[in-house]
Amino acid sequence: MTRRLRLAVWAAAALCASGAARADETLPLPLSGAAYRVAREAFAAYDAHRYADAIAGAREAIRQRPDVADLRLLLANALAARGRLKDASRALADAIAQLGPLPALTARRRQIDVLIASGGAGGVPGDLPEPALKAARTAYRSYARKDYAAAVAESREAVRLAPQAERLRYLLIDSLAASGDDLAAYEAAADASKRFGESDALRERQRFIGDRLAPAASQSAYAARERGDLDAAQRLAQQAVMYAPGRKDFRMQLIEILFARGDFAGVESATSDAIALDRDDALAWTLRGYARAALGQDADFAQALTLAASTDAADERRYRDARVARTIIADVRLAQGNPQAALDALPPVATQTPDDADAAITLRRHRAQALLRMGAAQAAQVDPRARPTFECREDSFGASCDVYAHDPALAATREARLAERRGDRGAAIGYWRTAITEVPDDPQPRIALIDALAATGRTREASGEARALIDANLLDSMTDTQAAVIARRAGDSALALDYFARAERDGKLSASAQADAGYAALNLHRNEEGAKYLERAIDHGANAPADEALTPEALNDARAAHAEATRNWGFSATVNYRGNGAQQGFAFAPTPGLSNNWQAGAEAYWRPFGSLGDRMFEVYARGYENFGVKGDGPSGASTLQAAIGARVKPFASANAIFAVEKILPIGSDVRSDWLVRAAYSNGFGDTRRLDVPSWWTGTMYGEAGHYIVNDSTYATANARLGRTYRLDALSPRLTVFPHAVIGMDYDSAIDHSVPVGVGAGVAARYWFRGGPYDAPRSFVDVSVQYRFRVAGDDRAKGVFFGAVFSY
């Protein structure tokens, strides 16, 4: 639903404001499809005073969705605006019969019935003198046939001839309103009130008409405020409040203008009026207290704190305002040198549903605790410039303002967010740096700067800013989860894990934060603890509401990390043709002097220290043999050999592996030896993805080894580029990878040439052994390629084949 339609629904409801239906609440309109489009057009017609179109549109929308109360209100309001008060009352009676006595429906019907009873659709007063009686009869006939222009002229004449007849004033007001001249109608109602005194009939007419006039006055006030004309802005905002006294948004707009003028006496008066209208408004009490504090008077926050502490979280708007109110009170107490009173005023941040006040609350708590540690604080006057911050916006239904505790970085923050929305990350980074300068003890702009730097790939700068935030001792002025994420960004996994644990104890760890805690524990090689965090993240992320759930990719990443963290051993078996030419991986080295042979083998490995995260240490044992060797070279059992060795990946940031192994001869054609070797690989898109059905993949692999006893050296390298497809029609665990390939080999036991070939191939991989907490841990991979020789001898061309079973 668009924001405009939501506001239109709200505006329609505001026309029937009562004690049970507040004008500042947004009523939902659960519409979609054709009903949504019809309703949108009907509300637009009502907004443009095209009441006949609004009536027709509302009836059609009700036909499609008779269960939506807001559409019934729209129909009644449009009928009333056309002067068809009895029809409007009947429409509401039907709605109440079908939908129940909803407060908005019953309140609006009472108002319309007051209008009817007061003469809006009644007969001609019988006690009029003859000239006035004739004019009145003519006016009522014109009104009845909906000729409102004539009704206006004739009712004016009747009023002139019989100024003492109150009911004729009602006819004039209703005729003017039905003709669309709301300003004249409002003035006529005000004039009647002065002449005859307040009455329900006049009061309801003024309220109904004022609700239509107020948005334009509010819009004009906003425009004047934007161009710096505070005199005009105040006058127009006061008009909006006069027209629609029940609209809290317009009162807050006026209060913001008075604050901007430094008119604290005016703020006190305006907030007193707001309190008289709604004595349960904690924010109005707070703003009045602030104004009095700025004037050097008793701040009188007791009632505000009582109301704020008792606000039910189910009332989201009032609950948020109450939390902001307590933050503003804390600012005043801090300025007055009373940090303990500030702490007492602040609400807790340990909420299950964090809101935008949490960061401000945490910052004030940090400031108060710092003052307490320093001892006696110096009392001071409230700085009028450090007033509460208002963020106002304007639309076709007038201005509305959100209120926050004082935030000198608001302008820079707003510009940074606008820059981010338009994709200008560079500008956003500059504005975030400005915001940091404005409030150096506020961690929120720093967090935003870190996120912006990371999003642009400037990860080293982001890590540096995270470290600077920690060094500035600002972690305790953030939520525990935020502090944990910052510590992890700075590379301090131990500190991050400490804050994650605090957040978990308070029950505030989301699924993504639990996953981050798991990764932090794994970085410290606390694998069991990390696995538990990941399990909770997976459980939480799979069952959480949509806005809290892990994305499919994040869920897969968590399962992959869990599978790796809990893997302490593994087994693989391979069959390949022509050495390592087709199959990538640190597998079986060629036997010196042989080429273009088949090789089969198996390996088991063990991680004595468990998973080391981005590093690795394994010991292994394997056996393999060559077969199908062309010519009279050794083949079969005589080539059978075993090896035991160890390999290490020492660098977290580079996928380089080093190994040393002892070759143990079993067959008669194998000689005892030592082999040292190194391998490096890199690439992109080489893991199974779940967010898209296909993706680009590029890999490169290089390996070199040296036989010490027999003094020979080999090397192999290849690079592949292609696109991986997940074959969901067969199984989401099956992928195929058609690719182009370039490869080279070198073996000093054969000659000193370097055969190089290019070609194409396809690889297929099937993953299995997945689980609730683990990504598939095993796979079968088959690859076949054909290459054309580019350089070197014939070893560079022909078919290359490899198959791997990894468990």
N, C-alpha and C positions, 0 to 999 in steps of 0.2 A: 504494500500500500504506500502510495506517495505521501510525503509529508504534507502536501497541500490538502489532500483528502482527509488526513487525520485531523488537520486543523479545522477543516470545514465541518467535520463531525463535532469537534469540540465547540465550534462557534454556534452550531445549531443547538447544542446542549446548553450553551451559555445563555441563550435567549430564554431558557426556562429555569434560570438559576433559582435555587431556594435553599433553605437550610439543609435539605437532604441531598441536593445536587449542586456541588460547588462549581463555579465557572472556571476554576483553574485546573480541573482534572481533565485528562484526555480519555474519552470513551472509545472503546475499540469498535472497529467496523470490520467484522470478519467476512469480507466479501472478496470474490475473485471472479474472473471471467466476465460474462456479459453483464451480470448484476453490478459488478464493480464499475464497469464503464458507464452504465446508465446512471448509477448513483453519483459518479464523479460529475457527469454533465448536469445532473439535477442540482447538486450543490453549487456548481459554477453559475447556473441560472439564478439561483436564489441570491448568490453574492452580487450578481449584476442587476438585481431587482426585476428580473424577468420571471415574475411569480407564476404566470400561467404555464410557462415551460417547466418551472420547478415542480408545479403540481403534477403535470403529466409525467415527468421523469420519475418523481417519487412514487406515483402509483404503479408504474411499470417495474421499478426496482422492488417494491413491496410484493408485487405479483410473483417475482422470481425468488425473493427471499423474505417471506412474511415473518420470519423469526427475529429480524433485526430491529430493535427498538429505535435506533437512531433514524432509520428511514421513516418510521411513524412520526417522530418529532419533526422531521423535515416537512412532511406533508402537512402537519398541523400548522407549523409556522408559516408555510407558504399560503395556506388557506386564510390564516389570520391576517397576513400582510395584504391579502386581496380584499379584506373586509368581510370575509365569509366566516364569521366567528362561530356561528352555530354549526356549520359544516366541520370546522376545526375541532369543536368540542365532541361532535359525533365520531370523528376519526380517532380521537384519543380514547373515547369510550370503547370503541371497537378494539383498539390496541390493548387497553387494560383488560378487556374480557379475554383476549386471546393470549396475551403474554404475561398477565398477572399485574398486580399493583406496583409496578416499578416506580421508585420515587420520582424519576425525571418525568414520567408520563403523568402521574397523578398531580405533581406540582404544576405542570404546564396546564393541565385541564382546569385546575382551580383558578389560575390566573385568567384564562380565557373566559371562564364562567363569571368571574368578577367583571370583566369587560362587558359581557352580555347583559348582566344584571344592571350595570350602570348605564345602559342605554346604547351601547355600541350597535346593537341590532334591534333596538326597541322601537316603540311607536312615538308619535308626536306628543309632547307634553300638552295636556288639555287645558292648562291655565294660561295659555299665551294670548296676548292681545291679537286682534284680527290681522294686522299687516304682518306681524312676526309669524302668526300661525300659518298663513299662506306660504311664506317663504320657507318655513320649516318643512311643511308637507312636500313642497317641491324638492327640497334638498334630500329628504328621506327617500323619495321616489328615485331620484338620480343615484343615490347611494345603492339602493336595492338593485337597480339595473346595471350597477358597476360603472356608471359614468361618473368617475371620481372627480374629473376636472369640473364638471358642472356642479357636483355636490359641494366642492370646495367653495365655489363662488356663491352658491345659494345659501350655504350654512354661514358664510361670512355675513351675508345680508341679514339672515335671521338673528345672528348674534348682535349685529348693530341695532336691530329693531328691538331686541329683548335681551339686553346685556345681563339682566338678573337671572336668566334661565341657565342653570348649571348644565343641564343635559344637552343643550344646544352646543356648549363648549366641547362636550364629548364627541358630538357629531362632527364638529369642525376638525378636531384632532384626528379622529379616525379617517375622515376624508383626506386630509393632508397626508397621513401615513400611507393610506392605500394608494394615493397618487404618486408616491415615491419622494415627496418633499419632506424628508425626515427632519431637517433643521427647522422648518416652519412648524411642523407638528410638535416638536419638542418645545419650541418657544411658546406655542399656544397652550401646551400643557403647563409650562411654568407660569404663564400669565394667569391661567385658571386657578392654579394652586395659591398664587398670591391673593386672588380675589375671593376665593371660596374656602381656602384652607386645605390642608392635606386630607386626602381620602384614599381608600384602597383603589378606587377607580382611576384616579389621577396618577397615583404612585405606580400602578402597574403599567399604565400607558407610557409614563416617562421611562420606566425601566426597559420596556420593550423597544421603544424608539431609541433610547440612549445606547442600547447594545448595538444598534446598527450604525450610530454616528461615531461611537468611540474609536473604532479601528482607524478611521481616516485621521482623526485628531492625533492618535498615537503615532501613526506613520509620519505625519508632519512634524511632530515633536522629535522623532528620531532623526529626520533629515536636518532639522535645525541644530540638533546636538552634534551631528556629524560635521556640519560646516562651522561649528564653534559659536553659534548664536544662542547662548545659554538663556538669555531673556525670553526669546521666542520659544525655545524648547520648554522652559518651565511653564509658560502660559499655556501652551498647547497640551502639555502633559497633564496640567491641572484640568483642562477641558475634558480630556479622555477619562480622568478619574470621576469628574462630575457626571459625565454621560453614563459611565458604567461603574458605579461604586463597588460592585461586587467582584470586579476583575482584579485579582491580586497582581497580575503582570503589569497592569497600567500603574498601580500604586508603586511597584518596585521601579518602574521607569522614572517616575517622578522623584523618588527617593535618590536614585542614582544621579539625577541632574542636580538635586540639592547638594549632594555630597561633592559633586564636581565644582560647585560654586563656593564650597566651603561654608555653606549656610547650615550650620549645625542646629540652630534654633528651628529653621524650617524642617530639617530632618526630624527633630523631636516632635514637631507638630504633625507631620505627615505620618510618622510611625504611630503616634497616638491615635490618629484616625483609623489606621489599619488595625490596631489593637481593639478599638471600639467595635469594629466590624467583625473581628475574629479574635477572641481573647485566648484562643489555644494556639496562636501563631508564635512559636518560639523565636523564629527569626525576626519578626517585627519587634518583639520585646528586646531582643539582643541589639538590634540596630538603634533602638531608642536609648538603650543603656550606653552604647558606644558614643552616641551624640552627646549625652549628658556628661560622659567622662571627658570628651574633648572640650566641653564647656567648663570643665573644672568642677562639675557637680557629682553627686553620688551616682555611680553607674547603675545601681538597682538591677542586678542580674539574677536575683533570687528566683523570680517567677520564670524567667527564661530557662534557667537550669532545671527547675522543677518540671517544666513542660518538656524540655529536651530529654530528660532522663526517663520520662514516662511515655515517650512516643513509640508507638507500635511499629516494628519493622515492616509489617504488612502494608502500611501506608507509605509507599516508596518515596513520594515527593516530600512529605512532612518529615520522614525519617532522615532523608538526605539533608534537608534544611536544618534539622535539629543538630546534626553532626557538624555542619558548617557553623551554626550558631555557637556551639561550644568551643570551636577553634577560634572564632573571633573573640570570645570572652577570654580565652587563654592569652591572646595577643595583648589585650588590655591589661591583664594581670601581670604579664611579663614586663610591659612598659612601666607599670607601677612598682616594679621591684618585688613582686610577690610570686616567686616561682612555684611555691607549694600550692597556692590558690590556682595557678595555671594548670598544674598537674591534676588537681581535684576537678577542674572544669572539663578536662579533656576526656572524651569517650575512649573506650578500648578500640584497638585495631584488629583484635582477634575475631574477625567476623567470617562467617562461612561465605559471604558474598561481598568481597572487597569492593569499595566504591572509590570515586575520585577524591574523596575527602581523606582517605587513609594516609596518603603521603604527607599531606599538610599536618595531620594529627601527629604522625610520627616525628616530623621535623620539630614541631612545637614541644613535644615531649623531650626530645634531645636537647633543645635549647634550655628548657626548664631544669633538667637534670644537671646540665653544665653550670647553670647559675647556682644551684644548690651546692655543688661541689666547691664552688668558689667562695661560699660563705655569704655574708650579708651583701645584698644587692642594693644598688642605689635607686630609690624611687624617682620617677620622672613623670612629667605630664605626657599624656597620650599625644603622639605626633599626628596632627591633623592630616599630614600627607600620607601617613601609613594607614589610611582608611581601608575598609573592606573593598574588595575588588568586585566590580560588576562586569559581566560579559553579556552585552545586549545584542540582539539581532532583530531584524524587521522582515515582515512578510505581509501578505494581503490582509491579514487579520490583526495587524498592529504589531507593536514591539513586545518583546519578552526578554527578561533579564535573569541570568543565573548569578547567584551571589557566592563569592568565595572569601576566605580570609585573605588578608593583604598579600598581594603577589606582585612585586615590582617587575618581575620577569614576564608578566602576562603578554605584553606586546611582542616581545621577541619570541616567546613560545608560540603565539598565534601565527606569526610570520613563518616560523620554522615548520609548523604543521601544514600551512598552506603550500610551502615549497615542496614538502614531501608529497602532498597530494598531486601536485603537478609534475612530480618526478624529478625535481631539481634538487638532488641530494647535496650537491656542492653548496648551494645557497642555504639549505637547511643546516648543514654543519656550521656555517658561519653564524647563523642566528642562534643556534644552541650555544656556541661559544659566548655570544653576547649575553644570553640568559645566565650563563655561569658567572659572568662578571657581575651581573646585577645581584645575584644571590649565591655567593660562593659557598655558603654552608648548606645549601639545598641540594641533595643528591639527584633529584629528578632530572634537571637539565643535563647533568653529567651522564646519567643512564641513557637518556635520549641521544646524546652525542656519541656514546659508545655504540649504541645500536646503529646509528647512521653511518659511522665509520665502518662497522662490520658489514653493513649492507652494500657498501661500495667497494668491498674487497680490501679495505685498509686495515687488515686484522692486526698488524703490528701496532699501529697507532691506537686501535681500540684496546688492545691489551695494555698499552702504556697508560691510557686514560683510566682504565680500571685499576691499575696499580696506584695511580695518583689519587684516585678516590679513596682507596684503602689507606694510603699514607696520610690523607687528610683527616683520618679518624671519623669518617662519615658513615661507616657501615651501620652503626647503631641508630642512625636517623633514617633508616630504611626498614622496610619489612624484612623479616628473616629470609624469605624466599628471594627477594631482590638482592640482598647481601650475598646470599649463596651464589647466585648467578654471576654477580660481579666478581666474586673471589675466584670462581671457576674461569671466567674470562681472563683474569689476571694470571692464571696458571697456578693458583694456590689451592690445590684440591683438598688439602687437609682443612684449611679454613672454610672452604665451601661446604665440605661435608659436615662441619660443626654447625653451620647455620641451617643447612638442610635438616639436620637432626632436631634443632630447635623448632623449626617450622612444623615438622612432623609431630612433635609432641603437642603442639597447639592445634593440630588437626587442620593445618592450612596448606598442606602440600598437594598441589594438583598433580594430575597424571604426568604432564610434561616435566614438572619439577621433580617428581619421583624418578623419572628416567634420567634427568640431569644428575640427581644424587647418585644414581647407580653408576653413571659414567665417571663421576668424581671418585667413587670408591674403587672402581676398576683401575683408574689412573694411579691409585695408591697401592695397587695389587691386593686390595682387600676384596678378593673375588667373591667370597661367600656373602659378605655384606652387600656388595654391588649386585649380586644375583637376586638377593631378596628385594632390594629396591626396585630392580627391573621387573620382578614378578608382580609387585604391588602396582607399578606403573601400568603393566599390561592388563591386570585385572581391572584397575580403575579406568584406564583409557578405553577398554573395550565395552564397559558398561555405563560410562558417564553420559550425561546429556550431550547433545551435538556440539555445543559451544565449549565443552570441556574435554571432549574425547581427543585422543591422539589421532593424527592423520594416518591414513593407511601406510604411508611411507615411514612416518615416525614409529608406528607400531612395528613395522617390519625391521627397522633399525634396532629397536629395543630387543626384539626376538633374536636378531643376528648377534647382538652384543652378548645376550644371555647365553646363546649357544657357544660362543667363543669363550666366555668366562668359565663355563662349566666343562670345557673340553680339556682333558688331561692326557689323552692318548688318541691314537688314530691308526688306521690301516689303509693301505692302497694296493692296488694291483694294476699293472699296465701291460699293454701289448702295443708295440709300435713298429713301424717299418721305416728304416733309414734314420735311426737315431732319434734325436730330439727335433727333427725337422718340422714336424707338424704339430706336435703337442707341446704347449708351453708349461713350464713348471720345473721345479728343482727335483728331477727324477733320476734317471739312470744314465750314467756317462757311457760313452762308447768304449768298447774294448780296443786298445791300440792295434792298428793295422787292419781293422775291418771296416767295410763300408757297405751300404746298400743291403743291409741284413735286417732280419726281423729280430726283435728282442722282447722277451717277456720277463716279468719279475714281480716281486711283491715286497712291501716294506711295512714295518710296524714302528711307530715312534711313541715316545713317552716324554711328557713335560715334567721333569722332577720338581720344578717350582710352580707348577700350574701355569695358567695364562698370565702373561706379562703385559697384556694390553697391546700397545703398538710395538712392543719389542717381543723377542722370542728366544727361548733356548730349548732345544730338543736333543735327545739322544735317540738313535735309531739303529735298527738292524734290518738288512735286506739281503735278498738273494735274487740272482737273475742269470739268464743264459741267452745265447744267440742261437738262432736257427734259420734255416733257409738261406744260408750264405752261398752265393754264387761261386763257382769254381771249386778249387780243392781246399779252400780255407776251412779251419776248424768250425764245427757246428754241433749243436745239440748238447748232450751231457758233458762232453769234454770241455765245454765253455762255461759250465756251471760254476758260479762263484758266489761268495757271501761277503758282506761288509758290515762293520759296525763303526759308528761314528757319532759325531756331535755337530750341530749347526746352531748358529746364533744370528739373530737380527738385532744388531746393537743400537741402531738409530730409529727413533720414533718417527722422524719425518722423512726417512728415505727407505724404500723397500729394497734394501741390500742385505743379502744373506751370505755368510761365510761358513765353510764347513771343512772338516778334516775327518778322514775315515781310513780304516785299515781294511785292505782287501785280503780276504782269506780264500785261497784256492780250494776248490772242491774237484773240479774236472782236471784232466791231465794237461789241457792246453792253457791253464790259467797260472799266472805267476803271482806270488805274494808281492804286495806293493802298498805304498801309502799314496793317497790322493788328497790334494788340497784344491779347493775350488771356491769360486765366488759367483754370485748371480745378482742381477738387478732387473727389476720389472717396473712398469708404470703403465698408466692408461686411464681411460674414462669409460663409463657405461658398461663396466665388466661385471656388475652384479645384477641379479634379477630385480626388476622394478615392478611395482604393483600399481603405480599411478597412471601409467600409459601402456598401451599394448605393444609399442615398439619404440626403439630408441637407438641413437647412434652409439657405436662402440669402437674404440681404438685401443690396441694393446701393443706393447713392445716388451721383448724379453731377450736378455743376453746372459750367457754363462761361459765361464772359462775355467779350465782345470789343468792341473799338472801332476803327472805321475812321477814321484820322486825317485823310486828305485830304477824304473825303466826309462826315465828321462824323456818323457814325451808330453806334449801339450796339445790340448784341443780347445776349440771355441765354437760356439754356435749362437746365432742371433736371428730373430725374425720379428717382423712387425705386421700387424693386421689391422685393417680398417673396413668396417662394414656396418650393417644395421642388424640389431637383434630383435627378433619377433617372439612374443609369448603366444604359444598356440593354445589359447583358452578353449577352442572348440574341442580339442583333444584332452588337454589337461593344462591348468594354469601353472603346473610345475615344469612344463616342457618348453624349452626355448630353442630356436635355431638361429644360426649366425652366419649368413652368407657374407663372404669378405674377399677383399683383395689382400695379397700377401707378398712380402719380399723377405727372402731369407738367405743366409750365408752360413758356411761351415768352414772349419779349419782343423786339420789334424796333422801334426808334425810327423806322426808315424807313417803317413802315406806319402805326402810330398809337402811342399811349402806353398802350394796354390791356395787361393781362396775362392771356392765355387760360390757364385751368386745367382739366384734365380728369382723370377717374379711370376705371379700367377694368381689363381683364384681358388677358393675352397669354400667348404661349408662345415660348420660344427653344430652338433646337436647335444643338448645337455638336459638330463632329467634329474630333478631334485627330489629327495625323499628324506624320511626320518625327521619331519617337522613335528611340532607339538604346540600346546597352548602357550608355552613360554619360549619356544625355540623356533627360529627359522630352520628350514630344511638343512640338516647337518651332513648329509651324504649326497653323492651324485654319481651318475654315469655319464661320461662325456666321450663322444666319438667325433673325430675330425678327419676329413680327407681333403687333399689339395692336389692341384696339378700346377707345376711350375715350368717355365721356359728359361733356358740358360741365358744369362747375361754375361757372365764372366766365369773363368775357371773351367774345370773339366766337367764330365757328364754327371757327376754327383749333384750338380745344381738343377737338373731337369728331371721331369717324370712325376710319378705319383708319390705322395707322402701320406702316411696314415698313422693315426694314433687313437688309442682307446684307453680310458682310465676308469677304474672303479675306486671311488674314495669313500671311506667309511669313517 
